[in-house]
Structures are given as C-alpha cells and as structure tokens.
Amino acid sequence: MRYAAITERLADLGSGKWAIHLQARRKAAEGIPVIELTIGEPDVRPDPALLDECARAMYAGRTRYSNGRGEPSVVNALVEKYRKRRSDVTARNVLCFPGTQTALFTVMLGLLDRDDEVLVGDPYYATYEGVIAASGARMAPVPLHPEKNFHLQAEDLARAVTPRSRVVLLNTPHNPTGAVLTAEEIAAIGEVCRKHDLWIVCDEVYEELIFSTAFASPFDDPALAERTIVVSSISKSHAAPGFRSGWAIGPAEFCDRLLPVSETMLFGVQPFIADMTAMALTQPFDTATVMRANYERRARLLADVLEREGTLKPMMPEGGMFIVVDVSGTGLAGQDFASQLLERKHVAVMPGASFGEEAANFIRVSLTVDDEQLAIAAGRMVELASELADRRPRPQRAAG
Ligand SMILES: Cc1ncc(COP(=O)(O)O)c(C=O)c1O
C-alpha cells in the first residue's frame, strides 16, 4: 500500500528516542528492580481538590462537546494569568489544546510550509524534531554551549538564520539542560527575530519550576507581541500530565487563523478537564512549590555525589526536573554509558543523543524519585564510572 510522506518523516522520531526507557520498563516487567530516571513525569500527585473538581464536573454533566477555542472558564483564567504579564491580552489571544505537545504541533502547522526552517537550540526537547518535521519543515539546530550554561546566544542564532528561516523555537526553563534565559538574552534573541522577521514560539511548560533565577519570556515584551506565541500546560505546574490540558497564547490574527486548524483536528477539548484547569489556574496550590524544592535539592544531591568522584561532570540546572551529566570522562558517549548503566547497574537514564548532537556526551537524569533512590542511583553511576576507568588502558611509561 502507499503511504503519505509524513509517515516516513516521522518514522524515527516517535518512541525510538525513548528506547532505553522502554527497555527499562521491560526489565521492570520481568521483575528486575530498575531505578527509572528517564521521563519527565512529576512524582507527586495532582492536588485532591483538582481531582474532586474534575469528578464534580463530570457528574454535573460537563461531558458534552466544547468549542474550538476552549471553555470560557479556562479562556478567562488564561486571560487573567497572561494579563499579569502583558496588559493587552484578551480571549482572542487564547487557544486551548490537550497539552503543550498538541499546541506545538498545531502551532507549527499554522506557521510552516514545506522546506521552511525552524531554529532550535541543540540540545532540545526530544519531540521538537517531530513536530517540525510533521509540518514538512526542517529543524535547524543551533548549538548551545556547556560553557555558556546552555543558554542560547543571539550571535549563534543570527549566524544560523537563512532565507528559509521562519520560526525560532525557544524553551525556557529548558529541557534537558534546565537553562533559564535571562531578560537580556531574550532581548538580544528578540532583536535577531525582528531583524529577520521570524516568529518566536516559546515553550514555557516548566515556568513554575525555576529554582532561584527570574523567569523571563519574549511574550512579556510588547515589542515582540506581534511575533510571539507561548505554549504551556498544567502537566508540570500541577503535576497533571495525564489530564492533557494546555494552551497557546499568541497574536489575535494568528489565533483566529489557527482556530479552524484546531477545530478540524480536535473539535474542542473536554469540558470537565477545562473546569479542573480553570480551578488550577485561579486558585493557589502548593504542588509546584513542593516540586521546585524537591528538584533543586535532588539536583544538588546528585551533583555532590558525582563531583566527589570527579569523572562524571554534572551541570547544575536553573530549573525544570532534570540534570544533565557529561560522561565523556569515562571514555564513553552518553548512549553507551546509559546502556551500560541500565545493563550493569539497573539505573535507567536518557542518553543525551535523544536530545540532539550537542548532548551526545551527556546523559539526562530525571529527578523524579525520592532522595534515597536518587542517592543509590548516583552511587551506581560513580561505581560504573570507576569500573570503566579501571578498564581503560593506562598511559605507557617512557622507557629508560
Ligand atoms: C519542554 C517540554 N515541552 C512540552 C512537553 C509536553 O508537555 P505536555 O504534557 O503539556 O504536552 C514536555 C514534556 O515533558 C517538555 O519537557
């Protein structure tokens, strides 16, 4: 049978990147106790009040069709949230989606044509390549340098711009590195985008998980309002990824044009989840505060253990729920180190290569197990690093 080219373009961009995670789950199913530090799944539960609200809404009959833009309760809650950041936001700037992922997918469909290019800092979140390729466009990676703490540099971005460039896809706080862009960096990036008339899509799904630096976004700069689209969700902020509740906030004309695309695909999102999301956005919950403290403490804990040994080089994140570790001191790339760590020590981490070429020497460790488990995992990483060091050929001593 004949298939459309999209199935070829996405063939290697689906779950292939998560091979180690799937392998770890298979081992666990066979009864092997694996410490799983792969995916970004919050390890706390959503607040019970949100679960109650969802159930209440279902029993109250909020199980019917919605509309394409989103239930008024959530749209209003989002207007309120984003008006605190930019006073001109109205309902015409809002579109609801089942999660950031679908928001990204649809936004890219609305901005890109075949062979257009999207500039993305490398390393990047594993699904970006797929959402870009789905539209027929190409991802143009822009290296993020460890010595710059993986912060995207405007000069690097400017160098990567071509006549086919259409969009800059930002992610702050950043997955996998935890980098949080500063207002100055965003202003410089914004300048490049204005000069070359580029859209900015900013994935802010970890906005609530910043440790101590300030959050900054191109969305907050009125001079960038006409070209900036924010995508986000309650997946991380409220530990509710399975609810699939997210949004895109962008210029009114963009949202009006994207609405039929979204309607054609989704026919609206679920009213009972909308009610729960409206509650999440308008009432105070301490879920993010708890996670923030946990993830920062655990990142420090892991970094301290690895730094004491010295071969593995952790890079302290500024936010998010991961830490990246340079494993090149062991003589192995991230992929081989992650494979050996799973096979020999039963600890599952993501190879950096799943997040782009620039992360090939790294592994990404999810901080979503308790401190005790993480300390055990860190100990096993150190064990593997020293076993690998023992096996490496020693330098020859000069004769005589
Ligand atoms: C950077 C980034 N963007 C988007 C997503 C997907 O988020 P959602 O659950 O809202 O679709 C994730 C999930 O891990 C992520 O890390």
The ligand as an SDF file (V2000), in Angstrom:
LIG
                    3D

 16 16  0  0  0  0  0  0  0  0999 V2000
    9.9170   21.0490   27.0430 C   0  0  0  0  0  0  0  0  0  0  0  0
    8.6510   20.2720   27.0090 C   0  0  0  0  0  0  0  0  0  0  0  0
    7.6570   20.7040   26.2180 N   0  0  0  0  0  0  0  0  0  0  0  0
    6.4940   20.0380   26.1490 C   0  0  0  0  0  0  0  0  0  0  0  0
    6.2860   18.8880   26.8820 C   0  0  0  0  0  0  0  0  0  0  0  0
    4.9740   18.1870   26.7660 C   0  0  0  0  0  0  0  0  0  0  0  0
    4.0920   18.7630   27.6750 O   0  0  0  0  0  0  0  0  0  0  0  0
    2.5420   18.4470   27.7280 P   0  0  0  0  0  0  0  0  0  0  0  0
    2.3450   17.3360   28.7170 O   0  0  0  0  0  0  0  0  0  0  0  0
    1.9170   19.7060   28.1840 O   0  0  0  0  0  0  0  0  0  0  0  0
    2.1170   18.0480   26.3520 O   0  0  0  0  0  0  0  0  0  0  0  0
    7.2850   18.4010   27.7200 C   0  0  0  0  0  0  0  0  0  0  0  0
    7.0890   17.1600   28.4860 C   0  0  0  0  0  0  0  0  0  0  0  0
    7.9920   16.5980   29.0730 O   0  0  0  0  0  0  0  0  0  0  0  0
    8.5020   19.1150   27.7860 C   0  0  0  0  0  0  0  0  0  0  0  0
    9.5060   18.7070   28.5540 O   0  0  0  0  0  0  0  0  0  0  0  0
  1  2  1  0
  2  3  1  0
  2 15  2  0
  3  4  2  0
  4  5  1  0
  5  6  1  0
  5 12  2  0
  6  7  1  0
  7  8  1  0
  8  9  2  0
  8 10  1  0
  8 11  1  0
 12 13  1  0
 12 15  1  0
 13 14  2  0
 15 16  1  0
M  END
$$$$
